[in-house]
Amino acid sequence: MQRFGTLSFGHYGPLGGGRQLTAGDMLHQAIDLAQGMDELGANGIYFRVHHFARQQASPMPLLAAIAAKTERIEMGTGVVDMRYENPLYLAEEAAAVDLISDGRLALGVSRGSPETVVRGYEKFGYTAEDPRGADLAREHFDLFWRAIGGEGIAERDPNSPFGAGSGLQRIEPYSEGLRSRIWWGAGSRDTAVWAGRMGLNLMSSTLVTEADGRPFDILQAEQIDRFRAAWREAGHAGEPRVSVSRSVFPITTAEDELYFGHSNEGDGIGYIDGFRSTFGKTYAAAPDVLVEQLQQDAAVMSADTLMLTIPSQLAVAFNLRLVESFATHVAPALGWESTRS
């Protein structure tokens, strides 16, 4: 585990006791948290994307703001639901954010998670044959992938007042190397193998769509192994990056104990999109115990990046303290490399 960061759902709404967290509050707090984490040397800040819900939905403006106000930290998504995206407009936005950040974008994309509405992507103007929209997501991704690679997309107009010419014109702006910073969110072994063949990085999901009695971390580590094998067999240069996400809470204060002292949960089994799936557990313990537990988590130790799912409703100060506690007491023992070192 060379890198760690946070993964936030960006929830907002009533907090109880008459308190309210607005969408504006959520966005401003995300920027403040990114700046604080950048100072601490954390490696990344990532956001879940869901539509028709009180949480982060359109991440590019937020990522651009973070890019402009930080120096070292990676910013990205986990993940953008390609069913909802205009692939060429997303290619333009991704390139712009990557250029603003000087190559610090880590854009996670995939078919996405189940939404709060039925076939919501149709309200965005897109239609799928597959009931889960997997065909639509891959179709949109294929065009996006071509566009960010600099491939010509549209025929130039020879009569254009902005410069005559012929041939195919690429999407602008173009960011060199952006393809190497695209991740695919995979919940199954087959999808992970596909991502490896394509030359994508892997964001292994918070669940795997297998449930054969083995622990979640073992199933996920097997998925990662298959992804890396597919990458090598496809002949891609270099090494792909792999991230996993976990709920990890170092308990160092009475407040931590109050919030998370009873949060230790084993792996869960459930159904998602009709697939029997295994969900990861929550880690909440004293730092020395966490080190032992995470060192025994096969997937955490196989991945190069760990995303800590954070309770964004508890605001910036609490989450910065959580990040600092992890960076001080846990991460160094797992192999972490600070951006400040």
C-alpha positions in Angstrom: 0.0 0.0 0.0 2.0 2.9 -1.3 -0.8 5.5 -1.4 -4.0 6.3 0.5 -6.8 8.8 0.2 -10.4 9.3 1.1 -13.6 8.2 -0.7 -16.7 10.4 0.0 -20.3 9.9 -1.1 -20.8 13.7 -0.6 -24.1 13.2 1.3 -26.0 16.3 2.3 -29.4 17.0 3.8 -30.8 17.0 7.4 -28.4 16.1 10.1 -30.8 16.0 13.0 -31.4 18.5 15.8 -32.6 21.0 13.2 -29.2 21.1 11.5 -28.9 21.0 7.7 -26.0 20.3 5.4 -26.7 21.9 2.1 -25.2 21.0 -1.3 -23.2 24.2 -1.2 -21.8 23.2 2.3 -20.9 19.8 1.0 -18.9 21.2 -2.0 -17.1 23.8 0.0 -16.2 21.3 2.7 -14.8 18.9 0.1 -12.5 21.6 -1.2 -11.4 22.5 2.4 -10.8 18.8 3.2 -8.7 18.4 0.0 -6.5 21.4 1.0 -6.0 20.0 4.5 -5.2 16.5 3.2 -2.7 18.0 0.7 -0.9 19.6 3.6 -0.9 16.3 5.5 0.7 14.5 2.5 -2.3 12.2 1.8 -2.2 11.0 -1.8 -5.7 11.3 -3.0 -9.3 12.5 -2.5 -12.0 10.7 -4.5 -15.8 11.1 -4.8 -18.6 8.7 -5.4 -21.1 9.8 -8.1 -24.8 9.2 -7.9 -27.7 10.9 -9.7 -31.1 11.9 -8.4 -29.8 11.7 -4.8 -28.6 14.2 -2.2 -24.9 13.5 -2.8 -22.2 14.2 -5.3 -23.5 14.1 -8.9 -21.5 16.3 -11.2 -17.9 16.0 -10.0 -16.0 17.9 -12.7 -16.5 21.5 -11.3 -15.5 20.2 -7.8 -12.4 18.4 -9.1 -11.4 21.5 -11.0 -11.7 23.7 -7.9 -9.6 21.2 -5.9 -7.0 21.0 -8.7 -6.7 24.8 -8.6 -6.3 25.0 -4.8 -3.9 22.1 -4.2 -0.4 21.2 -5.2 0.3 17.4 -4.9 -2.9 15.5 -4.0 -4.6 13.4 -6.7 -8.3 14.0 -7.2 -10.8 11.7 -8.8 -14.0 9.7 -8.9 -15.1 6.3 -7.8 -16.9 6.2 -10.1 -18.6 8.2 -12.9 -21.6 6.3 -14.2 -21.0 6.2 -18.0 -24.7 5.5 -18.7 -25.4 9.1 -17.9 -22.5 10.7 -19.8 -22.0 12.5 -23.1 -18.7 10.8 -23.8 -17.2 13.6 -25.9 -18.2 16.3 -23.4 -16.7 14.2 -20.6 -13.5 13.9 -22.6 -13.3 17.6 -22.9 -13.9 18.1 -19.2 -11.5 15.4 -18.1 -8.7 16.8 -20.2 -9.4 20.3 -18.8 -9.2 19.1 -15.2 -6.1 17.0 -15.9 -4.4 20.1 -17.4 -5.4 22.3 -14.5 -4.0 19.8 -12.1 -0.8 19.1 -14.0 -1.7 15.4 -14.5 -3.3 14.7 -11.0 -6.6 13.4 -12.2 -7.6 9.8 -11.4 -10.9 9.4 -13.2 -12.8 6.3 -12.2 -15.6 5.3 -14.6 -17.8 2.2 -15.1 -21.5 1.2 -15.5 -22.0 2.6 -12.0 -24.1 1.5 -9.0 -27.8 1.1 -8.8 -29.5 4.5 -8.6 -32.5 5.7 -6.6 -34.6 5.9 -9.8 -35.6 3.5 -12.6 -33.5 3.9 -15.7 -32.6 7.4 -14.8 -30.1 7.7 -17.7 -33.1 7.7 -20.1 -34.1 11.1 -18.5 -30.6 12.3 -19.6 -31.5 11.3 -23.1 -29.9 7.9 -23.4 -31.5 4.5 -24.1 -30.1 1.0 -23.4 -31.1 -2.5 -24.5 -29.6 -4.2 -21.4 -32.0 -3.7 -18.4 -29.0 -2.6 -16.3 -27.5 -0.3 -19.0 -24.2 -2.2 -19.3 -24.3 -2.0 -23.1 -24.9 1.8 -23.0 -22.0 2.3 -20.5 -19.6 0.4 -22.7 -20.7 2.2 -25.8 -20.2 5.6 -24.2 -16.9 4.5 -22.7 -15.6 3.3 -26.1 -16.1 6.7 -27.6 -14.7 8.5 -24.6 -11.6 6.2 -24.7 -11.0 7.0 -28.3 -11.4 10.8 -27.7 -9.0 11.1 -24.8 -6.5 9.1 -26.8 -6.4 11.9 -29.4 -8.2 10.0 -32.2 -9.9 12.0 -34.9 -13.6 12.2 -34.2 -15.3 14.7 -36.6 -14.6 15.6 -40.2 -13.1 19.1 -40.6 -15.1 21.6 -42.6 -13.1 22.7 -45.6 -15.1 26.0 -45.7 -14.7 26.8 -42.0 -13.8 30.4 -41.2 -11.7 29.1 -38.3 -9.2 27.4 -40.5 -9.8 25.2 -43.6 -8.5 21.7 -43.8 -9.5 18.1 -44.3 -9.4 14.9 -42.3 -10.7 14.1 -38.8 -10.4 16.6 -36.0 -9.7 15.4 -32.4 -11.5 16.7 -29.3 -9.8 19.7 -27.6 -8.3 20.2 -25.2 -6.0 17.2 -25.3 -4.1 16.1 -22.3 -1.0 14.0 -22.9 -1.1 10.9 -20.8 -4.7 11.2 -19.6 -5.4 7.6 -20.7 -2.9 6.4 -18.1 -5.0 8.1 -15.4 -8.3 6.4 -16.2 -9.6 3.7 -13.9 -12.4 1.2 -14.3 -14.6 0.3 -11.4 -15.0 -3.5 -11.3 -17.2 -5.6 -9.1 -16.6 -8.9 -10.9 -13.6 -10.9 -12.0 -14.7 -10.9 -15.6 -14.9 -7.1 -15.7 -11.5 -6.8 -14.0 -10.0 -9.0 -16.7 -11.6 -6.8 -19.4 -10.1 -3.7 -17.8 -6.7 -5.3 -17.8 -6.9 -6.2 -21.4 -8.0 -2.6 -22.2 -5.0 -1.1 -20.4 -7.1 0.6 -17.7 -6.2 1.0 -14.0 -8.5 -1.0 -11.6 -10.8 0.4 -8.9 -11.9 -2.7 -7.2 -15.4 -2.2 -5.9 -16.7 -2.2 -2.3 -18.2 -5.6 -3.2 -17.5 -8.5 -5.5 -20.3 -10.3 -7.3 -19.2 -13.7 -6.1 -20.1 -15.4 -2.8 -18.5 -18.9 -2.5 -17.9 -18.8 1.2 -14.4 -17.3 1.0 -13.6 -14.0 2.8 -14.1 -10.8 0.9 -10.5 -9.8 0.9 -9.5 -13.2 -0.7 -12.1 -12.9 -3.4 -11.0 -9.3 -4.1 -7.3 -10.3 -4.2 -8.1 -13.0 -6.7 -9.9 -10.4 -8.8 -6.8 -8.2 -8.7 -4.5 -11.1 -9.7 -6.6 -11.8 -12.7 -6.6 -8.1 -13.7 -2.8 -7.9 -13.5 -2.5 -11.2 -15.5 -4.7 -9.8 -18.2 -2.7 -6.6 -18.3 0.5 -8.5 -18.8 -0.9 -10.9 -21.4 -2.2 -7.9 -23.4 1.4 -6.6 -23.6 0.7 -3.2 -22.0 3.8 -1.3 -20.9 4.5 -0.4 -17.3 2.5 -1.4 -14.3 -1.2 -0.7 -13.8 -2.5 0.9 -10.6 -5.0 -0.8 -8.3 -7.2 0.7 -5.6 -9.5 -0.9 -3.0 -11.8 0.9 -0.5 -12.3 0.2 3.1 -14.1 1.7 6.1 -11.2 2.2 8.5 -11.5 4.2 11.7 -8.5 4.5 14.1 -9.9 4.9 17.6 -7.7 7.3 19.5 -10.2 9.5 21.4 -13.4 9.1 23.3 -15.2 10.8 20.4 -13.9 8.1 18.1 -15.1 5.4 20.5 -18.5 7.0 20.7 -18.9 7.1 16.9 -17.2 3.9 15.8 -16.4 1.8 18.9 -19.1 -0.7 17.9 -18.7 -0.5 14.2 -16.6 -3.7 13.7 -18.6 -5.8 11.2 -17.7 -9.0 9.4 -18.1 -9.5 5.7 -21.7 -9.2 4.4 -23.6 -11.3 1.9 -26.4 -9.8 -0.1 -27.9 -9.3 -3.6 -27.2 -6.4 -5.9 -28.5 -6.2 -9.4 -29.6 -9.8 -9.0 -26.1 -11.1 -8.2 -25.3 -12.8 -4.9 -22.4 -10.6 -3.7 -19.9 -10.3 -0.9 -19.4 -7.0 0.9 -16.3 -5.9 2.8 -16.2 -5.4 6.6 -15.6 -2.3 8.7 -12.3 -1.9 10.6 -12.5 0.2 13.8 -9.9 -0.3 16.5 -6.8 1.1 18.2 -4.1 1.9 15.6 -1.8 -1.0 16.5 -4.7 -3.4 16.1 -5.7 -1.8 12.8 -2.1 -2.3 11.5 -2.3 -6.1 12.3 -5.8 -6.4 10.7 -5.0 -4.5 7.5 -1.7 -6.4 7.1 -3.8 -9.6 7.0 -6.2 -8.1 4.4 -5.0 -9.8 1.2 -6.5 -7.2 -1.1 -5.3 -4.1 0.8 -1.8 -5.5 0.8 -2.1 -6.3 -3.0 -3.3 -2.9 -4.1 -1.1 0.1 -4.3 -3.9 2.5 -3.2 -6.3 2.4 -0.3 -9.4 4.6 -0.3 -10.8 5.3 3.2 -14.6 5.8 3.1 -15.2 8.8 5.3 -18.3 10.1 7.1 -18.5 13.4 5.2 -21.5 14.5 7.3 -19.1 14.9 10.3 -17.4 17.9 8.5 -13.9 18.9 7.8 -12.2 19.0 11.2 -13.3 15.5 12.2 -12.3 13.9 8.9 -8.9 15.7 8.8 -8.2 14.3 12.2 -9.2 10.8 11.0 -6.9 11.2 8.0 -4.0 12.5 10.2 -4.5 9.7 12.7 -4.3 7.1 9.9 -1.3 8.8 8.3 0.5 9.0 11.7 -0.3 5.7 13.3 -1.3 3.2 10.7 -0.3 4.0 7.1 3.6 3.9 7.6 3.4 0.3 8.7 1.6 -0.7 5.5 4.1 0.8 3.2 2.7 4.3 2.7 4.7 7.0 0.8 3.6 10.6 1.7 3.5 13.2 -1.0 5.5 15.4 1.4 8.4 13.0 1.8 
